[in-house]
Amino acid sequence: MKSATHESVIVAITGASGAAYALRLIQRLANAGIFQHILLSDAARVVLKQEADLSLPEMASLTPALAEYLNVSGDLMRCYTLDDWFSPAASGSAGIKKMVVIPCSMGTLARIASGASDNLIERAADVMLKERRQLILVPRETPLSSIHLENMLKLSRMGTDIIPAMPGFYHRPETLDDIINFLVDRVLDHLDFANPEAQKWGE
Ligand SMILES: Cc1cc2nc3c(=O)[nH]c(=O)nc-3n(C[C@H](O)[C@H](O)[C@H](O)COP(=O)(O)O)c2cc1C
């Protein structure tokens, strides 16, 4: 475990398929000493149970439970309820510069694109957009409708990084871990935190 830095990031998990991407990203950021504000939609809990067999407890013990499951320090993360309007993620004045929604459901994507701000994930993303800070979305759906594509285009034109959960195969993945790491490395590259574990093309 490396020592904590002053950097922090909001990691939001929504109910699209690909819970393993979120778990790996949280693990890698914790190992890199980055503080994480973690937001979890109700649908994300359903998908975590379905895809990772992970039943998370209620909010009071969520942070330690997640840290224990991922075998990382709970000192570097904090989970919030989606109506915690007093949390740092809810306001631009808290100064958090980066946010990732991973995986990002088409529902959350649409609500971010419309500026709904109806829960803390949507509000935090809205803050990133209005403050012109970094917002990364990792959408997962197939096929994509014109509504999905238009929402992505709208957000992309506002400076959002759209990093679809689309694995590449040119690095010749042999395990599911290789495929998960491939995407998480791309997200970490864009977050621009030090990522010494990343596999780089051409090395
Ligand atoms: C197992 C499972 C897999 C799902 N996969 C996707 C998906 O890949 N993409 C998507 O947009 N929605 C997916 N959904 C549907 C979303 O969970 C649903 O639209 C939900 O309302 C999204 O809520 P949220 O955006 O608040 O997380 C999935 C649901 C379940 C239970």
The ligand as an SDF file (V2000), in Angstrom:
LIG
                    3D

 31 33  0  0  0  0  0  0  0  0999 V2000
  -28.1360   -7.7190  -14.7030 C   0  0  0  0  0  0  0  0  0  0  0  0
  -28.5100   -6.3910  -15.3290 C   0  0  0  0  0  0  0  0  0  0  0  0
  -27.7740   -5.9240  -16.3770 C   0  0  0  0  0  0  0  0  0  0  0  0
  -28.0800   -4.6930  -16.9630 C   0  0  0  0  0  0  0  0  0  0  0  0
  -27.3110   -4.2320  -17.9840 N   0  0  0  0  0  0  0  0  0  0  0  0
  -27.5260   -3.0020  -18.4840 C   0  0  0  0  0  0  0  0  0  0  0  0
  -26.6290   -2.4790  -19.4530 C   0  0  0  0  0  0  0  0  0  0  0  0
  -25.6440   -3.0970  -19.8570 O   0  0  0  0  0  0  0  0  0  0  0  0
  -26.8440   -1.2040  -19.8830 N   0  0  0  0  0  0  0  0  0  0  0  0
  -27.9000   -0.4450  -19.4230 C   0  0  0  0  0  0  0  0  0  0  0  0
  -28.0210    0.7000  -19.8420 O   0  0  0  0  0  0  0  0  0  0  0  0
  -28.7820   -0.9430  -18.5190 N   0  0  0  0  0  0  0  0  0  0  0  0
  -28.6120   -2.2020  -18.0300 C   0  0  0  0  0  0  0  0  0  0  0  0
  -29.4810   -2.7100  -17.0840 N   0  0  0  0  0  0  0  0  0  0  0  0
  -30.6820   -1.9300  -16.7380 C   0  0  0  0  0  0  0  0  0  0  0  0
  -30.4100   -0.8270  -15.7180 C   0  0  0  0  0  0  0  0  0  0  0  0
  -29.9560   -1.3960  -14.5020 O   0  0  0  0  0  0  0  0  0  0  0  0
  -31.7080   -0.0210  -15.4730 C   0  0  0  0  0  0  0  0  0  0  0  0
  -32.0250    0.7260  -16.6140 O   0  0  0  0  0  0  0  0  0  0  0  0
  -31.6250    0.8770  -14.2540 C   0  0  0  0  0  0  0  0  0  0  0  0
  -32.8270    1.6220  -14.1540 O   0  0  0  0  0  0  0  0  0  0  0  0
  -30.4590    1.8400  -14.3340 C   0  0  0  0  0  0  0  0  0  0  0  0
  -30.5080    2.6390  -13.1560 O   0  0  0  0  0  0  0  0  0  0  0  0
  -29.2700    3.5530  -12.7440 P   0  0  0  0  0  0  0  0  0  0  0  0
  -28.9130    4.3480  -13.9460 O   0  0  0  0  0  0  0  0  0  0  0  0
  -29.8440    4.4100  -11.6530 O   0  0  0  0  0  0  0  0  0  0  0  0
  -28.2060    2.6910  -12.2340 O   0  0  0  0  0  0  0  0  0  0  0  0
  -29.1820   -3.9340  -16.4850 C   0  0  0  0  0  0  0  0  0  0  0  0
  -29.9240   -4.4310  -15.4000 C   0  0  0  0  0  0  0  0  0  0  0  0
  -29.5930   -5.6360  -14.8260 C   0  0  0  0  0  0  0  0  0  0  0  0
  -30.3790   -6.1340  -13.6420 C   0  0  0  0  0  0  0  0  0  0  0  0
  1  2  1  0
  2  3  1  0
  2 30  2  0
  3  4  2  0
  4  5  1  0
  4 28  1  0
  5  6  2  0
  6  7  1  0
  6 13  1  0
  7  8  2  0
  7  9  1  0
  9 10  1  0
 10 11  2  0
 10 12  1  0
 12 13  2  0
 13 14  1  0
 14 15  1  0
 14 28  1  0
 15 16  1  0
 16 17  1  0
 16 18  1  0
 18 19  1  0
 18 20  1  0
 20 21  1  0
 20 22  1  0
 22 23  1  0
 23 24  1  0
 24 25  2  0
 24 26  1  0
 24 27  1  0
 28 29  2  0
 29 30  1  0
 30 31  1  0
M  END
$$$$
